[in-house]
C-alpha cells in the first residue's frame, strides 16, 4: 500500500525494546525461504513498511554480513537489533532468529526418526519447495533492483552468476574478486560504486526512517578499543567455558565434545551461506564421524529448507541425529541425547556470528560515508545478486527434475512455483501466506495422486 504524503514526510516514532522483541520473535517463526527470502522479508518489513531503518543503512549492513562467514540473514538481524538497541538488542534479534527453528527442528527430527516417511509431510514439502524457489527468484529481483544501480554493477552480478554456475568458482573467491574490483573502482571510477543513489534517496523512496541516512551513530555503536576487548573476552569465555564443560564431562573424544569442535570450525568456513558449507558438514557428519547417513543428510536439508530460520540450521538436524545415533545418554534417553546434540551444534555454529557483529559493527558504521571502504562492499553485494540467481537455478532444477534431466518433468511443481511468483510479484501477497497456500496445494495434490 503506497504511503500518504504525510507519511512520506513524518518520521516514525521511536521503537521500544519490547516492540522490537515482539517483531524479532515473530520473524523467528515466519522466516522461511532461506537467506534470500529472509533478507527480502526484513527489507519489506523494516525498510518499506515500518521504516525502522533506511534503505542505504540496511544495504550497508547487508554488505558487511555478506563478507562474513556464517548465516548472513541472522547476522543482518543481529546488526539491525544492535544498531537500534545496543548489545542486548543485537543478542535478542540474533537469538530469536534461531531459537524457534531449533525447537521446531528438534520436534520434526524426532518425528522423522521415530515415524520415518510420513506421506502428509512429503505432500507438504512437495508444495513448499517450488514456493521457496519462487521466493528466492523474487528476492533476487527485489535486492537486485535496489543494489544494481548502474551497468557496471549489473555486469558484476552477471559475471558472478556465470562464474559460479558455469565454472563452479567457490563463493569466497567470488567475494574476494568483487571486493578487489570494488576497491579498484573506488579509485578509478568512484561514481559507479557509491552506495545507493545519493543522500536522501531512501527518504524519497519510503519516507524518513528512525535510523535514517543522516541519523548520527548512537553511542553504543561507536568504536572503542576497551569495548572491543571486553566483548571479545566475553565471547571467547562463553565458548571456552562450554567447551571446557564438555571436555570435563565427556572427554575430548566424546560425541558432544567433537560436535562442539567440529561446528566451531564449520562456523568459520561458511562463506556463502549454508550451501557452501554443506559439503564440509556432509564430509564430517557422514564420512568422518558417522553421526548420520548420506540419505539422512539429504532429508535433513529438506527439513531445513522448509522450516523457519537460517538454512544452516541443518546443523541442528545433524547434531540431533548424531546424539541419537551415538546414544550419548544411553538407549533410554534418545530424545534428550538428540536435543543435546542439536543444542551443542547450534551454540557453536552461531556464537562466532554474534562476535563478528559486536566486534566489527562499530568500524562498519564509522566507514559508512567513506567510498574507499564502502565500494568493496557495494561490489560484493552486486556479486551476491548473481549468486542468489544461481541458488534459484539450483532450487528450480532439483524441484522440477528431482530425479535428473533424464526423468520426467514435474509440471505441477512448475505451476505451483509460477503461481507463487505471480502472487509475490504482481499481487504483493506476503511470503507466509504464499508458503501456507502452496503447502496446502501440495498436500492436496499428493493425497489425490498417491
Secondary structure, DSSP 8 states (H G I E B T S, - for coil): ----HHHHHS------HHHHHHHHHHHHHH--SHHHHHHHHHIIIIIIIS-SB-HHHHHHHHHHHHHSSS-HHHHHHHHHHHHHHHHHHHHHHHHHHHHHHHHHHHHHHHHHHHH---HHHHHHHHHHHHHHHHHHHHHHHHHHHHH--SHHHHHHHHHHHHHHHHS---HHHHHHHHHHHHHHHHHH-GGGSSSSSSTTHHHHHH---SB-TT----GGGS--HHHHHHHHHHHHHHHHHHHHHHHHHH-TTSHHHHHHHHHHHHHTS-TT-HHHHHHHHHIIIIIIS-SS-HHHHHHHHHHHHTSSS-GGGHHHHHHHHHHHHTTTT-TT-HHHHHHHHHHHHHHHHHHHHHHHHHHHHHHHHHTTT-HHHHHHHHHHHHHHHHHHHHHHHHHHHHHH-TT-TTS---HHHHHHHHHHHHHHHTS---HHHHHHHHHHHHHHHHHHH-
